[in-house]
Amino acid sequence: MPERLAAFLREAQSSTAGEGVSSTKVVWLWAGLASIYCAVLTTLGGVSVYVFLHIADGIYWTAVGALWVNVLAFASNVQKSAHVNAKEIALGNRDQTSQGEPS
C-alpha cells in the first residue's frame, strides 16, 4: 500500500499530458478528505453535546448540515469530472483512429 501511495504522489506531481493524475487532483483529494473529516468531527461533537448536556443549537446544526452538503457536492463534482474526462479521452482516441492517425 505505501508503494502505491508513493507511486500515486509521484505521478500526480509530474506532467502527464492528460494521461495521468494531475496535481490539481491531489489538491482536490486533500480538500475532500478535510471536508469529510470536519463534517464527521462536528457531527460527533454535536451528538456528544446533545447526549451529555441535552443542548441542540439550531445554528450549530445548520453549519453541520452545510458541511455535509459540501462533502456530498464535492463527491458528486469529482465523480462528474472523472466521467467527463474519461469520455473526452475515449472520444479523442476514437477520433484519432477514425482519421487514420496512430493513437
Contacts in CASP RR format, 6 or more apart in sequence:
PFRMAT RR
TARGET T0000
AUTHOR 0000-0000-0000
METHOD contacts of the structure
MODEL  1
MPERLAAFLREAQSSTAGEGVSSTKVVWLWAGLASIYCAVLTTLGGVSVY
VFLHIADGIYWTAVGALWVNVLAFASNVQKSAHVNAKEIALGNRDQTSQG
EPS
8 21 0 8 1.000
9 26 0 8 1.000
11 20 0 8 1.000
11 21 0 8 1.000
12 21 0 8 1.000
12 22 0 8 1.000
12 23 0 8 1.000
12 25 0 8 1.000
12 26 0 8 1.000
13 23 0 8 1.000
13 26 0 8 1.000
16 22 0 8 1.000
18 89 0 8 1.000
28 74 0 8 1.000
28 78 0 8 1.000
31 74 0 8 1.000
32 71 0 8 1.000
32 74 0 8 1.000
32 75 0 8 1.000
35 67 0 8 1.000
35 70 0 8 1.000
35 71 0 8 1.000
35 74 0 8 1.000
36 71 0 8 1.000
38 67 0 8 1.000
39 64 0 8 1.000
39 65 0 8 1.000
39 67 0 8 1.000
39 68 0 8 1.000
39 70 0 8 1.000
39 71 0 8 1.000
42 60 0 8 1.000
42 63 0 8 1.000
42 64 0 8 1.000
42 67 0 8 1.000
43 64 0 8 1.000
43 68 0 8 1.000
46 56 0 8 1.000
46 60 0 8 1.000
46 61 0 8 1.000
46 64 0 8 1.000
49 55 0 8 1.000
50 56 0 8 1.000
93 103 0 8 1.000
96 102 0 8 1.000
96 103 0 8 1.000
97 103 0 8 1.000
END
